[in-house]
Amino acid sequence: MTDEPNPVTYPSGFPKPSFDAPTIPPEVMILTGMSGAGRTHAAGVLGDLGWYVVDNLPPQLLGGLVAMVGREPHDRVAAVVDVRGGEFFQDLDAVVDDLSERGIPVRLVFLDASDEVLVRRFEEARRPHPLQRDGTLLEGIARERALLGTLRDRADLTIDTSKLNVHELRETITSEVGLHDIPLTVNVVSFGYRNGLPSDADFVADARFLHNPHWVPALRPLTGLDPAVRDFVLGSEGAQEFVTQYASLLGEVLALYRSYDKHSVTIGIGCTGGKHRSVAIAEALGEALRSQGLHVRVTHRDRPMS
């Protein structure tokens, strides 16, 4: 009986996994850095931007993750790898080298902050540092800095979060990593006040100041999607001015929403029954907002089904 050849191992002794690299490998990013520097929030930003994100991944499993994701409709994968991985963490350099040799580009992003800021953040969260043990916070931070020194030097991008709030960190991740932010989705919803306001509405406008097609026998069975009702509503005194001015106001407000991690906004347009005026105005408002380059979806909650 012949002996099996010794498996190739990483520095920790963990065997190198065998996997087939995808034909078109995904973009791979490793988020690492000091505990308390904002890794979790940065990972959340990447997730919002469409990345497949895994937190606290042992680096030895990264190759298998890349192979798995390569078979799915994901072209970008991010892994948060840090000292929580214990002895497995020491293999990170070797894992990155291994992936590069297989033709899988890896970008290493290191998040850092000053000791003073890290201490304050841990104290505010009332959590111990993962390497604190029986010592002080500063001793835990010092141990982590010693472990991460060479990794920080190797990083493709280092972000100091000491003076950044969560919104500024999002902007930094989006710009520095070279990503395009996801567009703000604007949902315009017509509704009838008799059935209550939409529970998720951020803005609500009342269209009951316009002439009501309900009192015109020929228009009563129709809805705001029918040309006759649409022309009647938009021909009412003040209708066109309302749509133009409200769209202009919303455009200025919505331009600022992306700075506050807002991904969608719902605008409710109401009339009595949600069949005529609100439907016609919602459609017109949607077109006006689209002309500003916004991604708009118009729905009609209370319009009778035809």
For each residue, the residues with C-beta under 8 A, 3 or more apart:
1:
2:
3:
4:
5:
6:
7: 15 16
8: 15 16
9: 12 13 14 15 16
10: 13 14 15 16 60 91 94 95
11: 90 91 94
12: 9 87 88 90 91
13: 9 10
14: 9 10 60 88 91
15: 7 8 9 10
16: 7 8 9 10 60 98
17: 60 61 63 64
18:
19: 63 64 66 67
20: 67
21: 25 66 67 70 102 103 104
22: 25 26 66 67 69 70 71
23: 70
24: 70 75
25: 21 22 28 66 70 103 104 105
26: 22 52 66 69 70 74 75 76 77
27: 75 76 77 105 107
28: 25 62 66 76 77 78 79 99 104 105 106 107
29: 46 51 76 77 78 79 106 107 108 109 177
30: 59 62 78 79 81 92 96 106 107 108 109
31: 39 42 43 46 78 79 80 81 109 111
32: 39 80 81 82 92 108 109 110 111 148 151 155
33: 37 39 82 109 110 111 112 148 152 159
34: 37 111 112 113 118 141 144 145 148
35: 39 82 83 84 118 122 129 130 131 141 144
36: 113 117 118 121 122 125 129
37: 33 34 111 112 113 118 161
38: 41 42 111 113 159 161 164 166 169
39: 31 32 33 35 42 43 80 82 111
40: 43 44 55 80
41: 38 44 45 166 169 170
42: 31 38 39 45 46 109 111 159 169 173
43: 31 39 40 46 47 53 55 78 80
44: 40 41 47 48 53
45: 41 42 48 49 169 170 173 174
46: 29 31 42 43 49 51 53 76 78 173
47: 43 44 50 51 53
48: 44 45 182 261 263
49: 45 46 174 179 181 182
50: 47 76 182
51: 29 46 47 74 76 77 78
52: 26 69 72 74 76 77 78
53: 43 44 46 47 77 78 79 80
54: 57 65 77 78 79 80
55: 40 43 80
56: 80 81 82 84 85
57: 54 61 62 65 79 80 81 85
58: 61 81 85 88
59: 30 62 79 81 85 88 89 91 92 95 96
60: 10 14 16 17 63 88 91 95
61: 17 57 58 64 65
62: 28 30 57 59 65 66 79 81 95 99
63: 17 19 60 66 67 95 98 99 102
64: 17 19 61 67 68
65: 54 57 61 62 68 69 77 79
66: 19 21 22 25 26 28 62 63 69 70 77 99 104
67: 19 20 21 22 63 64 70 71
68: 64 65 71 72
69: 22 26 52 65 66 72 74 77
70: 21 22 23 24 25 26 66 67
71: 22 67 68
72: 52 68 69
73:
74: 26 51 52 69 77
75: 24 26 27
76: 26 27 28 29 46 50 51 52
77: 26 27 28 29 51 52 53 54 65 66 69 74
78: 28 29 30 31 43 46 51 52 53 54
79: 28 29 30 31 53 54 57 59 62 65
80: 31 32 39 40 43 53 54 55 56 57
81: 30 31 32 56 57 58 59 62 85 89 92
82: 32 33 35 39 56 85 89
83: 35 86 89 130 131 144 147 148
84: 35 56 89 130
85: 56 57 58 59 81 82 88 89
86: 83 89
87: 12 90
88: 12 14 58 59 60 85 91
89: 59 81 82 83 84 85 86 92 147
90: 11 12 87
91: 10 11 12 14 59 60 88 94 95
92: 30 32 59 81 89 95 96 151
93: 96 97 150 151 154
94: 10 11 91 97 98
95: 10 59 60 62 63 91 92 98 99
96: 30 59 92 93 99 100 106 108
97: 93 94 100 101
98: 16 63 94 95 101 102
99: 28 62 63 66 95 96 102 104 106
100: 96 97 103 104 105 106
101: 97 98
102: 21 63 98 99
103: 21 25 100
104: 21 25 28 66 99 100
105: 25 27 28 100
106: 28 29 30 96 99 100
107: 27 28 29 30 156 157 177
108: 29 30 32 96 151 154 155 156 157
109: 29 30 31 32 33 42 155 156 157 158 159 177
110: 32 33 148 151 152 155 157 158 159
111: 31 32 33 34 37 38 39 42 158 159 161
112: 33 34 37 152 158 159 160 161 162
113: 34 36 37 38 117 118 121 160 161 162
114: 117 118 160 162
115: 118 119 138 141
116: 119 120
117: 36 113 114 120 121 161 162
118: 34 35 36 37 113 114 115 121 122 137 141
119: 115 116 122 123 137 138 141
120: 116 117 123 124
121: 36 113 117 118 124 125
122: 35 36 118 119 125 127 128 129 137
123: 119 120 126 137
124: 120 121
125: 36 121 122
126: 123
127: 122
128: 122 132 137 140
129: 35 36 122 132 137 140 141 144
130: 35 83 84 140 144
131: 35 83 140 141 143 144 147
132: 128 129 135 136 137 139 140
133: 139 140
134:
135: 132 139 140
136: 132 139 140
137: 118 119 122 123 128 129 132 140 141
138: 115 119 141 142
139: 132 133 135 136 142 143
140: 128 129 130 131 132 133 135 136 137 143 144
141: 34 35 115 118 119 129 131 137 138 144 145
142: 138 139 145 146
143: 131 139 140 146 147
144: 34 35 83 129 130 131 140 141 147 148
145: 34 141 142 148 149
146: 142 143 149
147: 83 89 131 143 144 151
148: 32 33 34 83 110 144 145 151 152
149: 145 146 152 153
150: 93 153 154
151: 32 92 93 108 110 147 148 154 155
152: 33 110 112 148 149 155 158
153: 149 150
154: 93 108 150 151
155: 32 108 109 110 151 152 158
156: 107 108 109
157: 107 108 109 110 176 177
158: 109 110 111 112 152 155
159: 33 38 42 109 110 111 112 164 169 172 173 176
160: 112 113 114 163 164
161: 37 38 111 112 113 117 164 169
162: 112 113 114 117
163: 160
164: 38 159 160 161 168 169 172
165: 168 169
166: 38 41 169 170 261
167: 170 171 259 260 261
168: 164 165 171 172
169: 38 41 42 45 159 161 164 165 166 172 173
170: 41 45 166 167 173 174 261
171: 167 168 174 175 259
172: 159 164 168 169 175 176
173: 42 45 46 159 169 170 176 177 179
174: 45 49 170 171 177 179 180 181
175: 171 172 178 179
176: 157 159 172 173
177: 29 107 109 157 173 174
178: 175
179: 49 173 174 175
180: 174
181: 49 174 258
182: 48 49 50 263
183: 294 295
184: 254 257 258 262 263 264 265 294 295
185: 263 264 265 295 296 297
186: 250 254 264 265 267 289 294 295 296 297
187: 264 265 266 267 296 297 298 299
188: 266 267 269 282 285 286 289 296 297 298 299
189: 198 201 266 267 268 269 282 298 299 300 301
190: 224 268 269 270 271 274 278 279 281 282 298 299 300 301 302 303
191: 195 196 197 198 268 269 270 274 278 301 302
192: 195 270 271 272 273 274 275 278 301 302
193: 196 197 206 208 270 271 272 274
194: 272 273 274
195: 191 192 274 301 302
196: 191 193
197: 191 193 201 204 268 270
198: 189 191 201 204 266 268 301
199:
200: 266
201: 189 197 198 204 266 267 268
202: 265 266 267
203: 250 265 266 267 268
204: 197 198 201 267 268 269 270
205: 242 246 267 268 269 270 281
206: 193 209 270 271
207: 210 233 242 269 270 271 277 278 281
208: 193 212 270 271 272 277
209: 206 238
210: 207 233 236 238 239 271 277 281
211: 232 233 236 237
212: 208 215 271 272 276 277
213: 216 219 220 222 229 232 233 276 277
214: 219 220 272 273 275 276
215: 212 220
216: 213 219 220 232
217: 220
218: 228
219: 213 214 216 222 228 229 232 276
220: 213 214 215 216 217
221:
222: 213 219 226 228 229 276
223: 226 229 275 276 279 300 303 304 306
224: 190 229 230 233 275 276 277 278 279 280 281 282 283 300 303
225: 229 230 279 280 283 300 303
226: 222 223 229 230
227: 230 231
228: 218 219 222 231 232
229: 213 219 222 223 224 225 226 232 233 276 279 280
230: 224 225 226 227 233 234 280 283 284
231: 227 228 234 235
232: 211 213 216 219 228 229 235 236
233: 207 210 211 213 224 229 230 236 239 276 277 280 281
234: 230 231 239 240 243 280 281 284
235: 231 232 239
236: 210 211 232 233 239
237: 211
238: 209 210 241 242
239: 210 233 234 235 236 242 243 281 284
240: 234 243 244
241: 238 244 245
242: 205 207 238 239 245 246 281
243: 234 239 240 246 247 281 284 285 288
244: 240 241 247 248 288
245: 241 242 248 249
246: 205 242 243 249 250 285
247: 243 244 250 251 285 288 289 292
248: 244 245 251 252
249: 245 246 252 253
250: 186 203 246 247 253 254 267 289
251: 247 248 254 255 289 292 294
252: 248 249 255 256
253: 249 250 256 257
254: 184 186 250 251 257 265 289 294
255: 251 252 258
256: 252 253 259 260
257: 184 253 254 260 262 265
258: 181 184 255 262
259: 167 171 256
260: 167 256 257
261: 48 166 167 170
262: 184 257 258 265
263: 48 182 184 185
264: 184 185 186 187
265: 184 185 186 187 202 203 254 257 262
266: 187 188 189 198 200 201 202 203
267: 186 187 188 189 201 202 203 204 205 250 285
268: 189 190 191 197 198 201 203 204 205
269: 188 189 190 191 204 205 207 278 281 282 285
270: 190 191 192 193 197 204 205 206 207 208 274 278
271: 190 192 193 206 207 208 210 212 274 275 276 277 278 281
272: 192 193 194 208 212 214 277
273: 192 194 214 276 302
274: 190 191 192 193 194 195 270 271 278 279 300 301 302 303
275: 192 214 223 224 271 278 279 302 303 304
276: 212 213 214 219 222 223 224 229 233 271 273 279 280
277: 207 208 210 212 213 224 233 271 272 280 281
278: 190 191 192 207 224 269 270 271 274 275 281 282 300
279: 190 223 224 225 229 274 275 276 282 283 300 303
280: 224 225 229 230 233 234 276 277 283 284
281: 190 205 207 210 224 233 234 239 242 243 269 271 277 278 284 285
282: 188 189 190 224 269 278 279 285 286 298 300
283: 224 225 230 279 280 286 287 298
284: 230 234 239 243 280 281 287 288
285: 188 243 246 247 267 269 281 282 288 289
286: 188 282 283 289 290 296 297 298
287: 283 284 290 291
288: 243 244 247 284 285 291 292
289: 186 188 247 250 251 254 285 286 292 294 296
290: 286 287 293 294 296
291: 287 288
292: 247 251 288 289
293: 290
294: 183 184 186 251 254 289 290
295: 183 184 185 186
296: 185 186 187 188 286 289 290
297: 185 186 187 188 286
298: 187 188 189 190 282 283 286
299: 187 188 189 190
300: 189 190 223 224 225 274 278 279 282 303
301: 189 190 191 192 195 198 274
302: 190 191 192 195 273 274 275
303: 190 223 224 225 274 275 279 300
304: 223 275
305:
306: 223
